[in-house]
């Protein structure tokens, strides 16, 4: 036997005889060479397990599809809500929706933030396993395959709201019709007579941002307006990006007469850039946002925007994850709620 074969066999977890209906905790423990209480500690997210042992047990749980029997361990009266960033009015609308359902169901809410990462870290996962919530709702985030397996094996249901990437058919998710929203925003500007229309999207890695820009491009092409990549900027859904990208667009030799921003916060940044350059909204520049946060009605002039039903999306996610936790299997696990254009005072026909 070669040295490579010996190393491969050493790294591979030992086999386990699987009982009918799946591996039991005792069988997993025997295959891992540990006690059943140690496997139980891993299942419950206890910290007092050596990393190598934890990894070996988790691999066996994943390989053999171990799943805690429903009702075998008491779940807490909690819903876990995790954001990749928790610092904007956008997040407050989502929290409001989940809280509405939690209050109706007599549950408490646990808020977490993954510090800008689209996948939460293992420290967060260990805390979730320890408190055994009734469900986990992830916002603009995702789980890697190992994390999904960890939740599934503990019978903890999860749902993703506005997934950053394509979560796949096996991951329940709630989103909005982002492509249609981008189409409606841009079509509105085209119908007003604009032909040089800029766009400030979100991160190009996010599915919702790409969909909005695809809708923007489709509206231009349908109207016979040439797509100009020089009028496209990738932002990050923050005010500062709207300001910086706005200055770049408005300082072009042939600047746009209208700009569609990927969200309302970037629209506010664009407002600031326009003011600094002495441009009036909507007389010199039309602006359309996305989200319809409460602040869209308060700015001057009030912002034309695409309404994304954030509170309703969050409520739908909370109900879906609780349905899964109660053993109900909804027929549809990918839900998209409709967006709609809300016309206010930030758009008008071009002056030139």
Buried (B, 14 or more C-beta within 10 A) or exposed (E): EEEEEEEEEEEEBEEBEBEEEEBBBEBBBBBBEBEBEBBBBBBBBBEEBEEEBBBBBBBBBBBBEBBBEEEEEEBBEBBBBBBBBBEBBBBBBBBEBBBBBBEEEEBEBBEBBBEEEBBBEEEBBBBBBEBBBBBBBBBBBBBEEEBBBBBBBBBBBBBBBBBBEEBEEEBBBBBBBBBBBBBBBBBBBBEBEBBBBBBBBBBEEBBBBBBBBBBBBBBBEEBEBEEBEEBBBBBBBBBEBBBBBBBBBBEEEEBBBBBBBBBBBBBBBBBBBBEEBEBEBBEBBBBBBBBBBEBBEEBEBBBBBBBBBBBBBBBBBBBBBBBBBEEEEEEEBBBBBEBBBBEBEBBBEBEE
